């Protein structure tokens, strides 16, 4: 079973705007589940996405 969070919770964790998360979901950059209008992000997928964004050493 996934440990799911909302886009707003993900934004709060990363200290970014919720718009940043919603845009990544909209562009299909951030893996997510959609149940009607509700969006759920797996914490593991969020961590992988963050690591893919890492630049430098």
C-alpha positions as CSV (number, residue, x, y, z in Angstrom):
1,X,0.0,0.0,0.0
2,X,1.2,3.5,-0.8
3,X,1.9,6.2,1.7
4,X,0.0,8.9,-0.1
5,X,0.0,12.7,0.4
6,X,-1.9,15.5,-1.3
7,X,-0.2,18.1,-3.6
8,X,-0.5,20.7,-0.8
9,X,1.2,18.4,1.7
10,X,4.0,17.8,-0.8
11,X,4.4,21.5,-1.3
12,X,4.6,22.1,2.4
13,X,7.2,19.3,2.8
14,X,9.3,20.8,0.1
15,X,8.7,24.5,1.1
16,X,7.5,25.3,-2.4
17,X,4.3,26.7,-3.8
18,X,1.4,24.3,-4.3
19,X,1.4,25.6,-7.9
20,X,4.8,24.0,-8.4
21,X,3.5,20.6,-7.5
22,X,0.2,21.0,-9.4
23,X,2.3,22.1,-12.5
24,X,4.6,19.0,-12.2
25,X,1.5,16.8,-12.0
26,X,-0.2,18.6,-14.9
27,X,3.0,18.1,-17.1
28,X,3.2,14.5,-16.0
29,X,6.6,15.0,-14.5
30,X,5.6,13.9,-11.0
31,X,4.0,10.4,-10.8
32,X,0.6,10.5,-9.1
33,X,-2.7,8.8,-8.7
34,X,-6.0,10.5,-9.7
35,X,-9.3,9.6,-8.2
36,X,-11.8,11.9,-9.9
37,X,-10.5,15.3,-9.0
38,X,-8.4,14.1,-6.0
39,X,-4.7,13.8,-6.6
40,X,-2.5,11.5,-4.4
41,X,1.3,11.4,-4.6
42,X,3.2,8.5,-3.2
43,X,5.9,9.7,-0.9
44,X,8.4,7.3,-2.5
45,X,7.7,8.7,-5.9
46,X,8.1,12.2,-4.5
47,X,11.5,11.4,-3.1
48,X,12.6,9.9,-6.5
49,X,11.3,13.0,-8.3
50,X,13.3,15.3,-5.9
51,X,16.5,13.3,-6.4
52,X,16.0,13.5,-10.2
53,X,15.9,17.3,-9.8
54,X,19.3,17.4,-7.9
55,X,22.0,19.4,-9.7
56,X,25.7,19.5,-8.9
57,X,27.7,17.3,-6.5
